[in-house]
Amino acid sequence: MYLRSVPTHHFQALHASHEEAVMAGPLAGRHVLIFVGDVYEDLELWYPKLRLLEAGAGVTVAGPEAETVYRGKHGYPCQSDAAIAEMEVQDFQGLVVPGGFMPDKLRRDSKVLQLVRDFAETGKLVAAICHGGWIPISAGVYKGVRVTGSPGIKDDLVNAGAVWEDAPVVVDRHFVSSRKPDDLPDFCRAMLEVLAA
């Protein structure tokens, strides 16, 4: 079997048509912030990011430092687009908080907590999965909110005033939460529905 080369302009045309299709997606014009840091849960960052891009949303991945490579629990790299300190809620329609060990460190950052409060107070999407729920807990936004999360943080959620539910996904107004990577299909569907509303 022989491999033939394909002209560069063919790939450029395919790339352009893909970009046009993405821009015309159901979430065109929406922009979502995703937190990243060392030892994030790989799937819980990449799966939502790719689903958002596929639906036409813009995505900014922000970490403690801009343009820095962070490693997931399973070693997958993710380079931040920007620093969390530079982020402002008015530039986004939603926030996604992956799990892993990352949230335990980011929950100590006052800018992270203020951003979560700003998203919650303005009625914008706050989506957290697995241990990602630690950050909204520390921000104090879960009181009276129906949520789920990793069973390992169930007591933390309840002690923060949340109403715990053991379900693949829980949606309470603009709050979306899930328990673990296996729940990602449900988590992403709910996240996209809230953003599209």
N, C-alpha and C positions, 0 to 999 in steps of 0.2 A: 504494500500500500504506500502511495506517495502522498506526502503532505504538500499542499500548495500554499504559497503565501497569499494572504488577503491584503489588498491595498489598504493603506492607512486611512484613506478617506472613508472607506466602508465602516471601520470601527468608529470614526468620528461621527458619522451619520447615525450609527446605532446609539452612541452615547448621547447625542443631542436629542434623538427621539425619546430616549429613556428619561432624560431630564425634563422634557416637555410633558411627558405622561405623569411624572411624579409631581410636577408643579400644578397639574390639573387634578390632582387627587382630592378626595373628600376633605382633607385637612389643609388644603392650600391656604396660605396666609396665616396659619397657626404656627406658633413657635414654642418649643418645650425645652425646659432645662432639666438636665440629668446630672446628679452628683456623682463624682468618682473620687476614689482615694485608694491607697494601698489595701490590698486584700479584699477588694470588692468581690461579690459573687458574680462570676463571669457571665453566666446565662442571664442573670437578672438585670444586667446592664445592656448586653448586646441584643437580646431578643426584643425588648421594648424599643430600643433605638432603631433597629432595622424595620420594625413594624410601623413606627412613626414616619420614617423616611419613605417607606413604601406607600403610605397613605397621603404623602405630599407635605407633611409638616416639616418645618425647619427644626433642627436639634442642635443645642449647644451643650457640650459635656464640660462641666466646670469642676475643677479640683482645687486643692489648696494652692497650687501653683499653675500658671498658664503654660501651655505647650510642654507639659511634663508627662512622661510615660509612667503609668501606674500599672501594677501587676495584679491580676485577679487571684482568687484562691487557688485556681487551677493553672495559673501561670500565664493566662492570656493577657496581652498588653492592651492598654487603652491610653491614647494620648489625649490629654485635656485640651480643649479649644481655648479655654480662658480660666482665669482665677475666680474662685467663688467671691472674693472680696469686691470684684468689679461688677457683679451681677445685680440687676434691679428688677423687681417684680413687674414693672410696667412693660418690660420688653418680652414678656412671655404670657402664654395662656395656660401653662401647666408645669408641674414639677414631678419628676419621677425619682424615687429614692430606692436604689437597689440595696440588697442585703449584703451578707458576708460579715467580715469583721470591721469593714470600713465605717459603718455608722457609729460604732463605739468611740471612734476617735473624732469624727466630724461633729457629733452631738455636743462636743466641748467648745465648738467654735461659735462665738456670739453672732457672727454674720450669717452662718448657716441657720441658726435658730430664728433670727429676725426674718430671713427670707421665707422660711416655712410659715411663720406667723402672718407675713404679708400675703402669701398665696391663700392661706386659709381665710383671712379676714376679707379678702376681695372676692371670695367665692370662686377662685380658680382651682383647677385640678391639683390635688395633692395625692399622689399615688405612691404607696410604699408596699414593698414585698419582703417577706421573711423578717430578718433582723432590721430591715430598713425602718420598721416602726419605732425603733429607739429614738430616731430623730424627731418625729412629731411628738413623741412622749415628752422629750426634753424641751420642746418648744411650747408645750402646754396647750396644744390645739385639739386633743382627743377627748376632752371631757364631754360625756354624753353622746359621743359618736360611736356608731356601730362599726366595729373593725374586726379583722382577723390578723394573724401574723404567725411567725414561727411559734410552735407550742412552748419553746424555750423562753419566750418573752410574754407569755400569757399573763403571768402575775404582774409584770411591769405595766402592761396595757390596762388591766383591771385597776391597779393601784393609781393609775393616771386618770381614772374616771371613765375610761372607755367601756363600751358594752361589747364583751367578747362574743364572737361567733366562730364556731369551727366549720368553715366552709371554704371551698376553693377560691371564691372571691366574694367580697362584701362591698357594696356600694351604698354610701350614705351621703346623699347630695353630691358634693364635689370631691368627697373622699373615697378613694378606691384602695382596697388592701387585699393581699393574698398571703398564703402561708409559706410556699416553697417553690422551687423551680418547676415542679410538675404542674403547678397551677398557672404557669405563664400564658397558655392559650386563653384561659378565662380572664386573667388579669389584663392582658392586652386588649381583648375585645371590649371589656368594660371601660378601660382607659380611653380607647378611641371613641366610644359612644359618648362619654362625658365631654370630651373635647369637641365633638361634632355638634353637640346640643346648642 
